[in-house]
Amino acid sequence: ETAAGCTATQTLNMFLNEITSSGNIGQASATICAGETPPAFTNVASATGVGAISYQWQSKTFATDFENVPVSATTQVYTPTSAISTTTFFRRAAISTFGGKQCEEYSNVVEVKVGSPPISTLQVQGTAISAPATITLCAGEDITFNATGGGAGAEFLFYLDNNPLGVKSGSSTLSTSTLITGNRIKVETFDAIGCSSFSDEIVVQIVDNP
């Protein structure tokens, strides 16, 4: 107030920018094999806030900080485009823009576990011969190959000269009497989550019956 009795007022407007819900994300499968691309992430619940909401997807591995994913991902859902080789964590940042200011909150974290491929081995049943090796047989001689590895629930697919013999199954043996010189036998072992690896080969050498 001045000496003449005049007054003046000033008004300060304050705006609160906040995120009222950071939202939730989900995914169909949380375990993959090394070298695979994670499946798409879904929007379980959208973020809400005072201002306009935008998004940014982020990821991290053990002992690292969250960073924006390599390819721009700014929508409610995210479909990864790159394979991963180690367990990786994903989250979605929600950004509220209001009054020229931004507030940021984060969704739940989804862990994508990466399974190691099983150790696949191949042996000739009843002998000490294990791949890689060459085995000598008589023409028409019966032989049984035995696969190991993969743990509980493992499945096996045998190959003859790189060609699959049927489809994968829980049977860990292959019996035959029709091999010829130069044939190569190997097995692909699958663990319970579908990760697989190949054994070394056993090469066949046939000699004439005496």
C-alpha positions, 0 to 999 in steps of 0.5 A: 500500500502506498502513502496515498492509500493505493494497493496492488496485488500479485497472483502466483499460479502454481500447477501440480504435474503428477502421474497418478498411476504408472501403469503395468506391463506384461508378457506371454513368456518370460523365459527364452533361449540364448540368441532369441528375441524376447516376445512382445510386451503388452499393456496391462494398464495404461498410465494416468496423470495430470498432463499428456502421457507419453512412454519410453521403454527401457531395459537393463541386465544384471549390475547395470542401470536402466537405459532406453532400448536401442530402437525407439519405443514410445508406445504403450506396447513394445515388440523387441527387434534384437536377440539377447544372450543374457537375462534382461529386465524391461520396464516402461517409463510413463512421462506426464507433460503439463505446464511445460514440465515433465514428471516421470514414473515407472511401471513394474519390471518384467524379467526375461530369463535366458536359458543356457543350451543343454550339453548334448552327448552321443554314445554307442550303447554298450561301449566306451565310444563317445562322439566325436569318434569313428566306429567300425561295423560289419555290414548289416550289424545292429548298433544303438546310439544313446543320447544324454543331456537336457535334464528332466523333460528332455527330448531328442532328434537324431540326424543321419548325414545332417538329415533329421530322422523323424521328429524330436521325442522323449526317446534317447536311443536310435537303433539301426542296421542299415548304415554304410561307410561314411554315414555320420550320426549326431543328436540334437538335445532339447531341454524343457524350455525348448533350448537345444544344442547338437552333439559331436558326430560319430562316423561309421566305417563298414567292413566286409563280413568275414 
